[in-house]
Amino acid sequence: MIKASNPRVSRLLMAFAFAILLANALAGDRGLTATLRARSDRVVLAERIESLRAENARLRARALALKDDPAAIEAVARRDLGLLRRDEIVVVVR
C-alpha cells in the first residue's frame, strides 16, 4: 500500500479509491444498474415465455382437433378453402 506522509493526502486517496469502487458497484458490468436491468428483463422474458407456452398449448389443441375432429376439419375447409358439401347451393347476392 502507498504510504503518504500527510494524513490529508491519505484521506484523499482513500476517498478517491472509495469513489472508484462505489462507481464500479453502481455502474459496472455487474453493478446495481446492470442487476436492476437484468431483473426487469427477466420479468419481461418470463411473461413472454408464458404467453408462448399458452399459444403452443392452443396450437397443439387445434392440431389435435384437425387430426381427429371431423367438425373442426369441415370448419377449416369451409372457412379457409371455401369448400361446400355436395348438396349445398351457393347464392351470391349483390
N, C-alpha and C positions, 0 to 999 in steps of 0.2 A: 504494500500500500504506500502511496505517496505521503511523505511526512512534510507538513508545512510548518514553518517556524511560527507563523502568525495564526492565532486561533480564528481570526475573522476569515482568513483565506480557507481554513479547514471547513468552517461552516458553509462558506460559499460553494466549495467543491462538493460537500455533502448535499446541499440544497440542489445543486445542478444535477448531480447523479440521481437524486430522488425525482427531480422533474423529468429526466430522461426515462427512468423506469416507469413513472406514472403515465407518461405519454405513450410508451410502448404498451402498457397494460390496457389503456383505453383504445388506442387506435392501431395496435399492431395486428399481425396476421391472425393471432389467436386472442385478440384483445376483447374488451367489453362490447364494442360496436360490432365486431365480427360475430361474436357469440349471439348477440341480440338479433342480428340479421339472419343468422343460421336458424335460430328458433322460429322466427317469423316464416322463413322459407319452409321449415319443417311442417308447420301448421298448414300452409297453403298446399304443400305436396300431399299431406295426409288426406286433406279434403278432396284433392284431385284423384288420388288413388281410390278413395271410397266411391266417388262418382263413377269412375271407370269400372269398378267391381260391380256396381249396380247395373251399369249399361251392359256389361258382359253377361250378367245373370238374365237380363231381359232378352238379349240376343240369343242366348242359349235356349231359353224357353221358346222363343219364336222359331228357332231352328228345329227343335223337337216337335213343335206343333206342325211345321211344314213337312216334317218327315212322316208323321203318324196321323194327323187330324185331317180328314177329307174336307171338312168345312173351312179350315184355315187355308188349305190348298186352293179350294174354289174361290175364296175371297181374294186371294192374291191374283189368281188367274183373271178374275173379273176386273179388279181394280187396276192392276199393272199391265196386263196384256190385252184387256178389252174383250176377253172371250165370253161367249154366250153358250147356253145349253142348246141342244138341237131343237127343242120345242119352243124356244123364245123367239119373239119377233121384235125387231128394232124399229122404233118410231122416232123419227127426227122431227122436232118441232122448231120452227124458226120464228 
